[in-house]
Structures are given as C-alpha cells and as structure tokens.
Amino acid sequence: MRLGVRRSKRAGVVALLAVVPLLLGAAPADGPPLPTRMADTGGGTQLITAEAARASSTTGRLTWWDRRGGRWTKAGSAPARFGAGGLAEGRSREQGTNTTPTGLYDLPYAFGIEKAPPGTDVRYRPVRRNSWWCQDNASRSYNRWTEPRPADCRAAESEHLITYGTQYAYAYVIGFNYDEPVRGRGAGIFLHVDGRGATAGCVSVPRGAMRRILAWADPGRAPHIAIGTRSGATAITRY
C-alpha cells in the first residue's frame, strides 16, 4: 500500500510539472516552427532567422529554413552574435550606435576575401585591395560597395574590406537601408564570420556556418533574413 501511495504522489507531481508551462504561457516544445508564427517571411521559400532573447542581448541563435510542400523545415542552425549595443528597431536605428537593426530584409549579394564555398549560387563578389564599403553620410556612394573608394567618401568613414580578414572571409549583404538609403540610419550591415566578440551592428556566425549558408542559399527561392527578439516591440514574429 505504501508503494502504491508513493507512485500515486509521484504521478501527481509529474502531471503538475507538465501543466505549469502551459499556465505560464510558454509555447510547447513541438509548437509551430518560427517562420509559421511570423507576420511576413518575404514571399520566398528560404528564410534566415536571427533571434535574440531581448533587445540588450549581444548573442542569440541564427537558423535557416526551407519551405517545401507548404511547410517550413529547419535546414541548419548556429550560435549568432549581434551588435555591442544590442538590437534596435531598424526603422528608427541611428548610425554609430553599434546596434543590430531588427526587421525583415532581402539579401542582395554575397562577398568574401576567400573564394566562394563549393555550391554557392548567389552572386559572390571577390574582395580586392581597392574594395571599400562607403559609410560616409556626405557621399553619393553612401551604403554601397565602391571600387576604388571615391573622392567624396572619406576613408575614416568607410570600411576597407580586405583589412577584415577573419570577418569578411565570407559575408552576405543584408538589405538594411540599402534600396533607398536614409543618411544617418546606418550602413554596412552584413551577415559574416565571427570576430572576437560582439559586432558593430552586423550579425555574425562561426565560419563553418557561414560556408553552409552560402552553399544553401538559392537566389531563385528569394531568401530573406528576419532579425528580432523573442518578444516585445522588436519581436521577430512582428516582422
């Protein structure tokens, strides 16, 4: 009888523990995949999500997804780093804040100091000695790759791409403030290889993950990237 009572109590505790997450509003582990819960995924069948716990976070998780047969499935995942200043709403972000802009963006093209990984189909620009990314608000080339650097784009306000041998071994341009650049909003936001720590506003992942992403991305499937937090005003599901 005592053994039966002990088993009964144990079963009751297990049942209670199973109910607690539901009472707290936590999503079940086998809930719908993240892209299914998002407001927009860009209209294509490939998506990258970069999610942080909160706006002040400098680390999180990056996952790339495929949509086949009407369902989103995970293709890969890796730890991610964000800006040293955390994350900020992309539509109101300010340049120089070291924040990663949240939102949904296209991925215009990739580039790198090293050769494109085998299987890369996206447009891939090789970095040369005179390759720069202009971040000078006063320049006509603001938020653009320039080769060489134009006279109206100050070197102190630009990135000499080849000097970032680790980070820009492989990189993917994030279409933040790209199509119609707003001065002061920010320039040179990429998905690239990890450096020593947090970024100046980009999203970074380990080198191996960056190679896998470039080999996975298919321009014919319109890949996009969504950046955001788990909840709150910058929740990734709002984009």
Buried (B, 14 or more C-beta within 10 A) or exposed (E): EEEEEEEEEEEEEEEEEEEEEEEEEEEEEEEEBBBEEBEEBBEBBBBBBBBBEEBEBBEBBBBBBBBEEEEBEEBBBBEBBBBBBBBBBBEEBEBEBBBBBBBBBBBBBBBBBBEBBEEBBBEBBEBEEEBBBBBBBEBEBBBBBBEEBBEEBBEEBBBBBBEBEEBBBBBBBBBBBBEEBBBEBBBBBBBBBBBEEBBBBBBBBBBEBBBBBBBBBBBEBBBBBBBBBBEEEBBBBBB
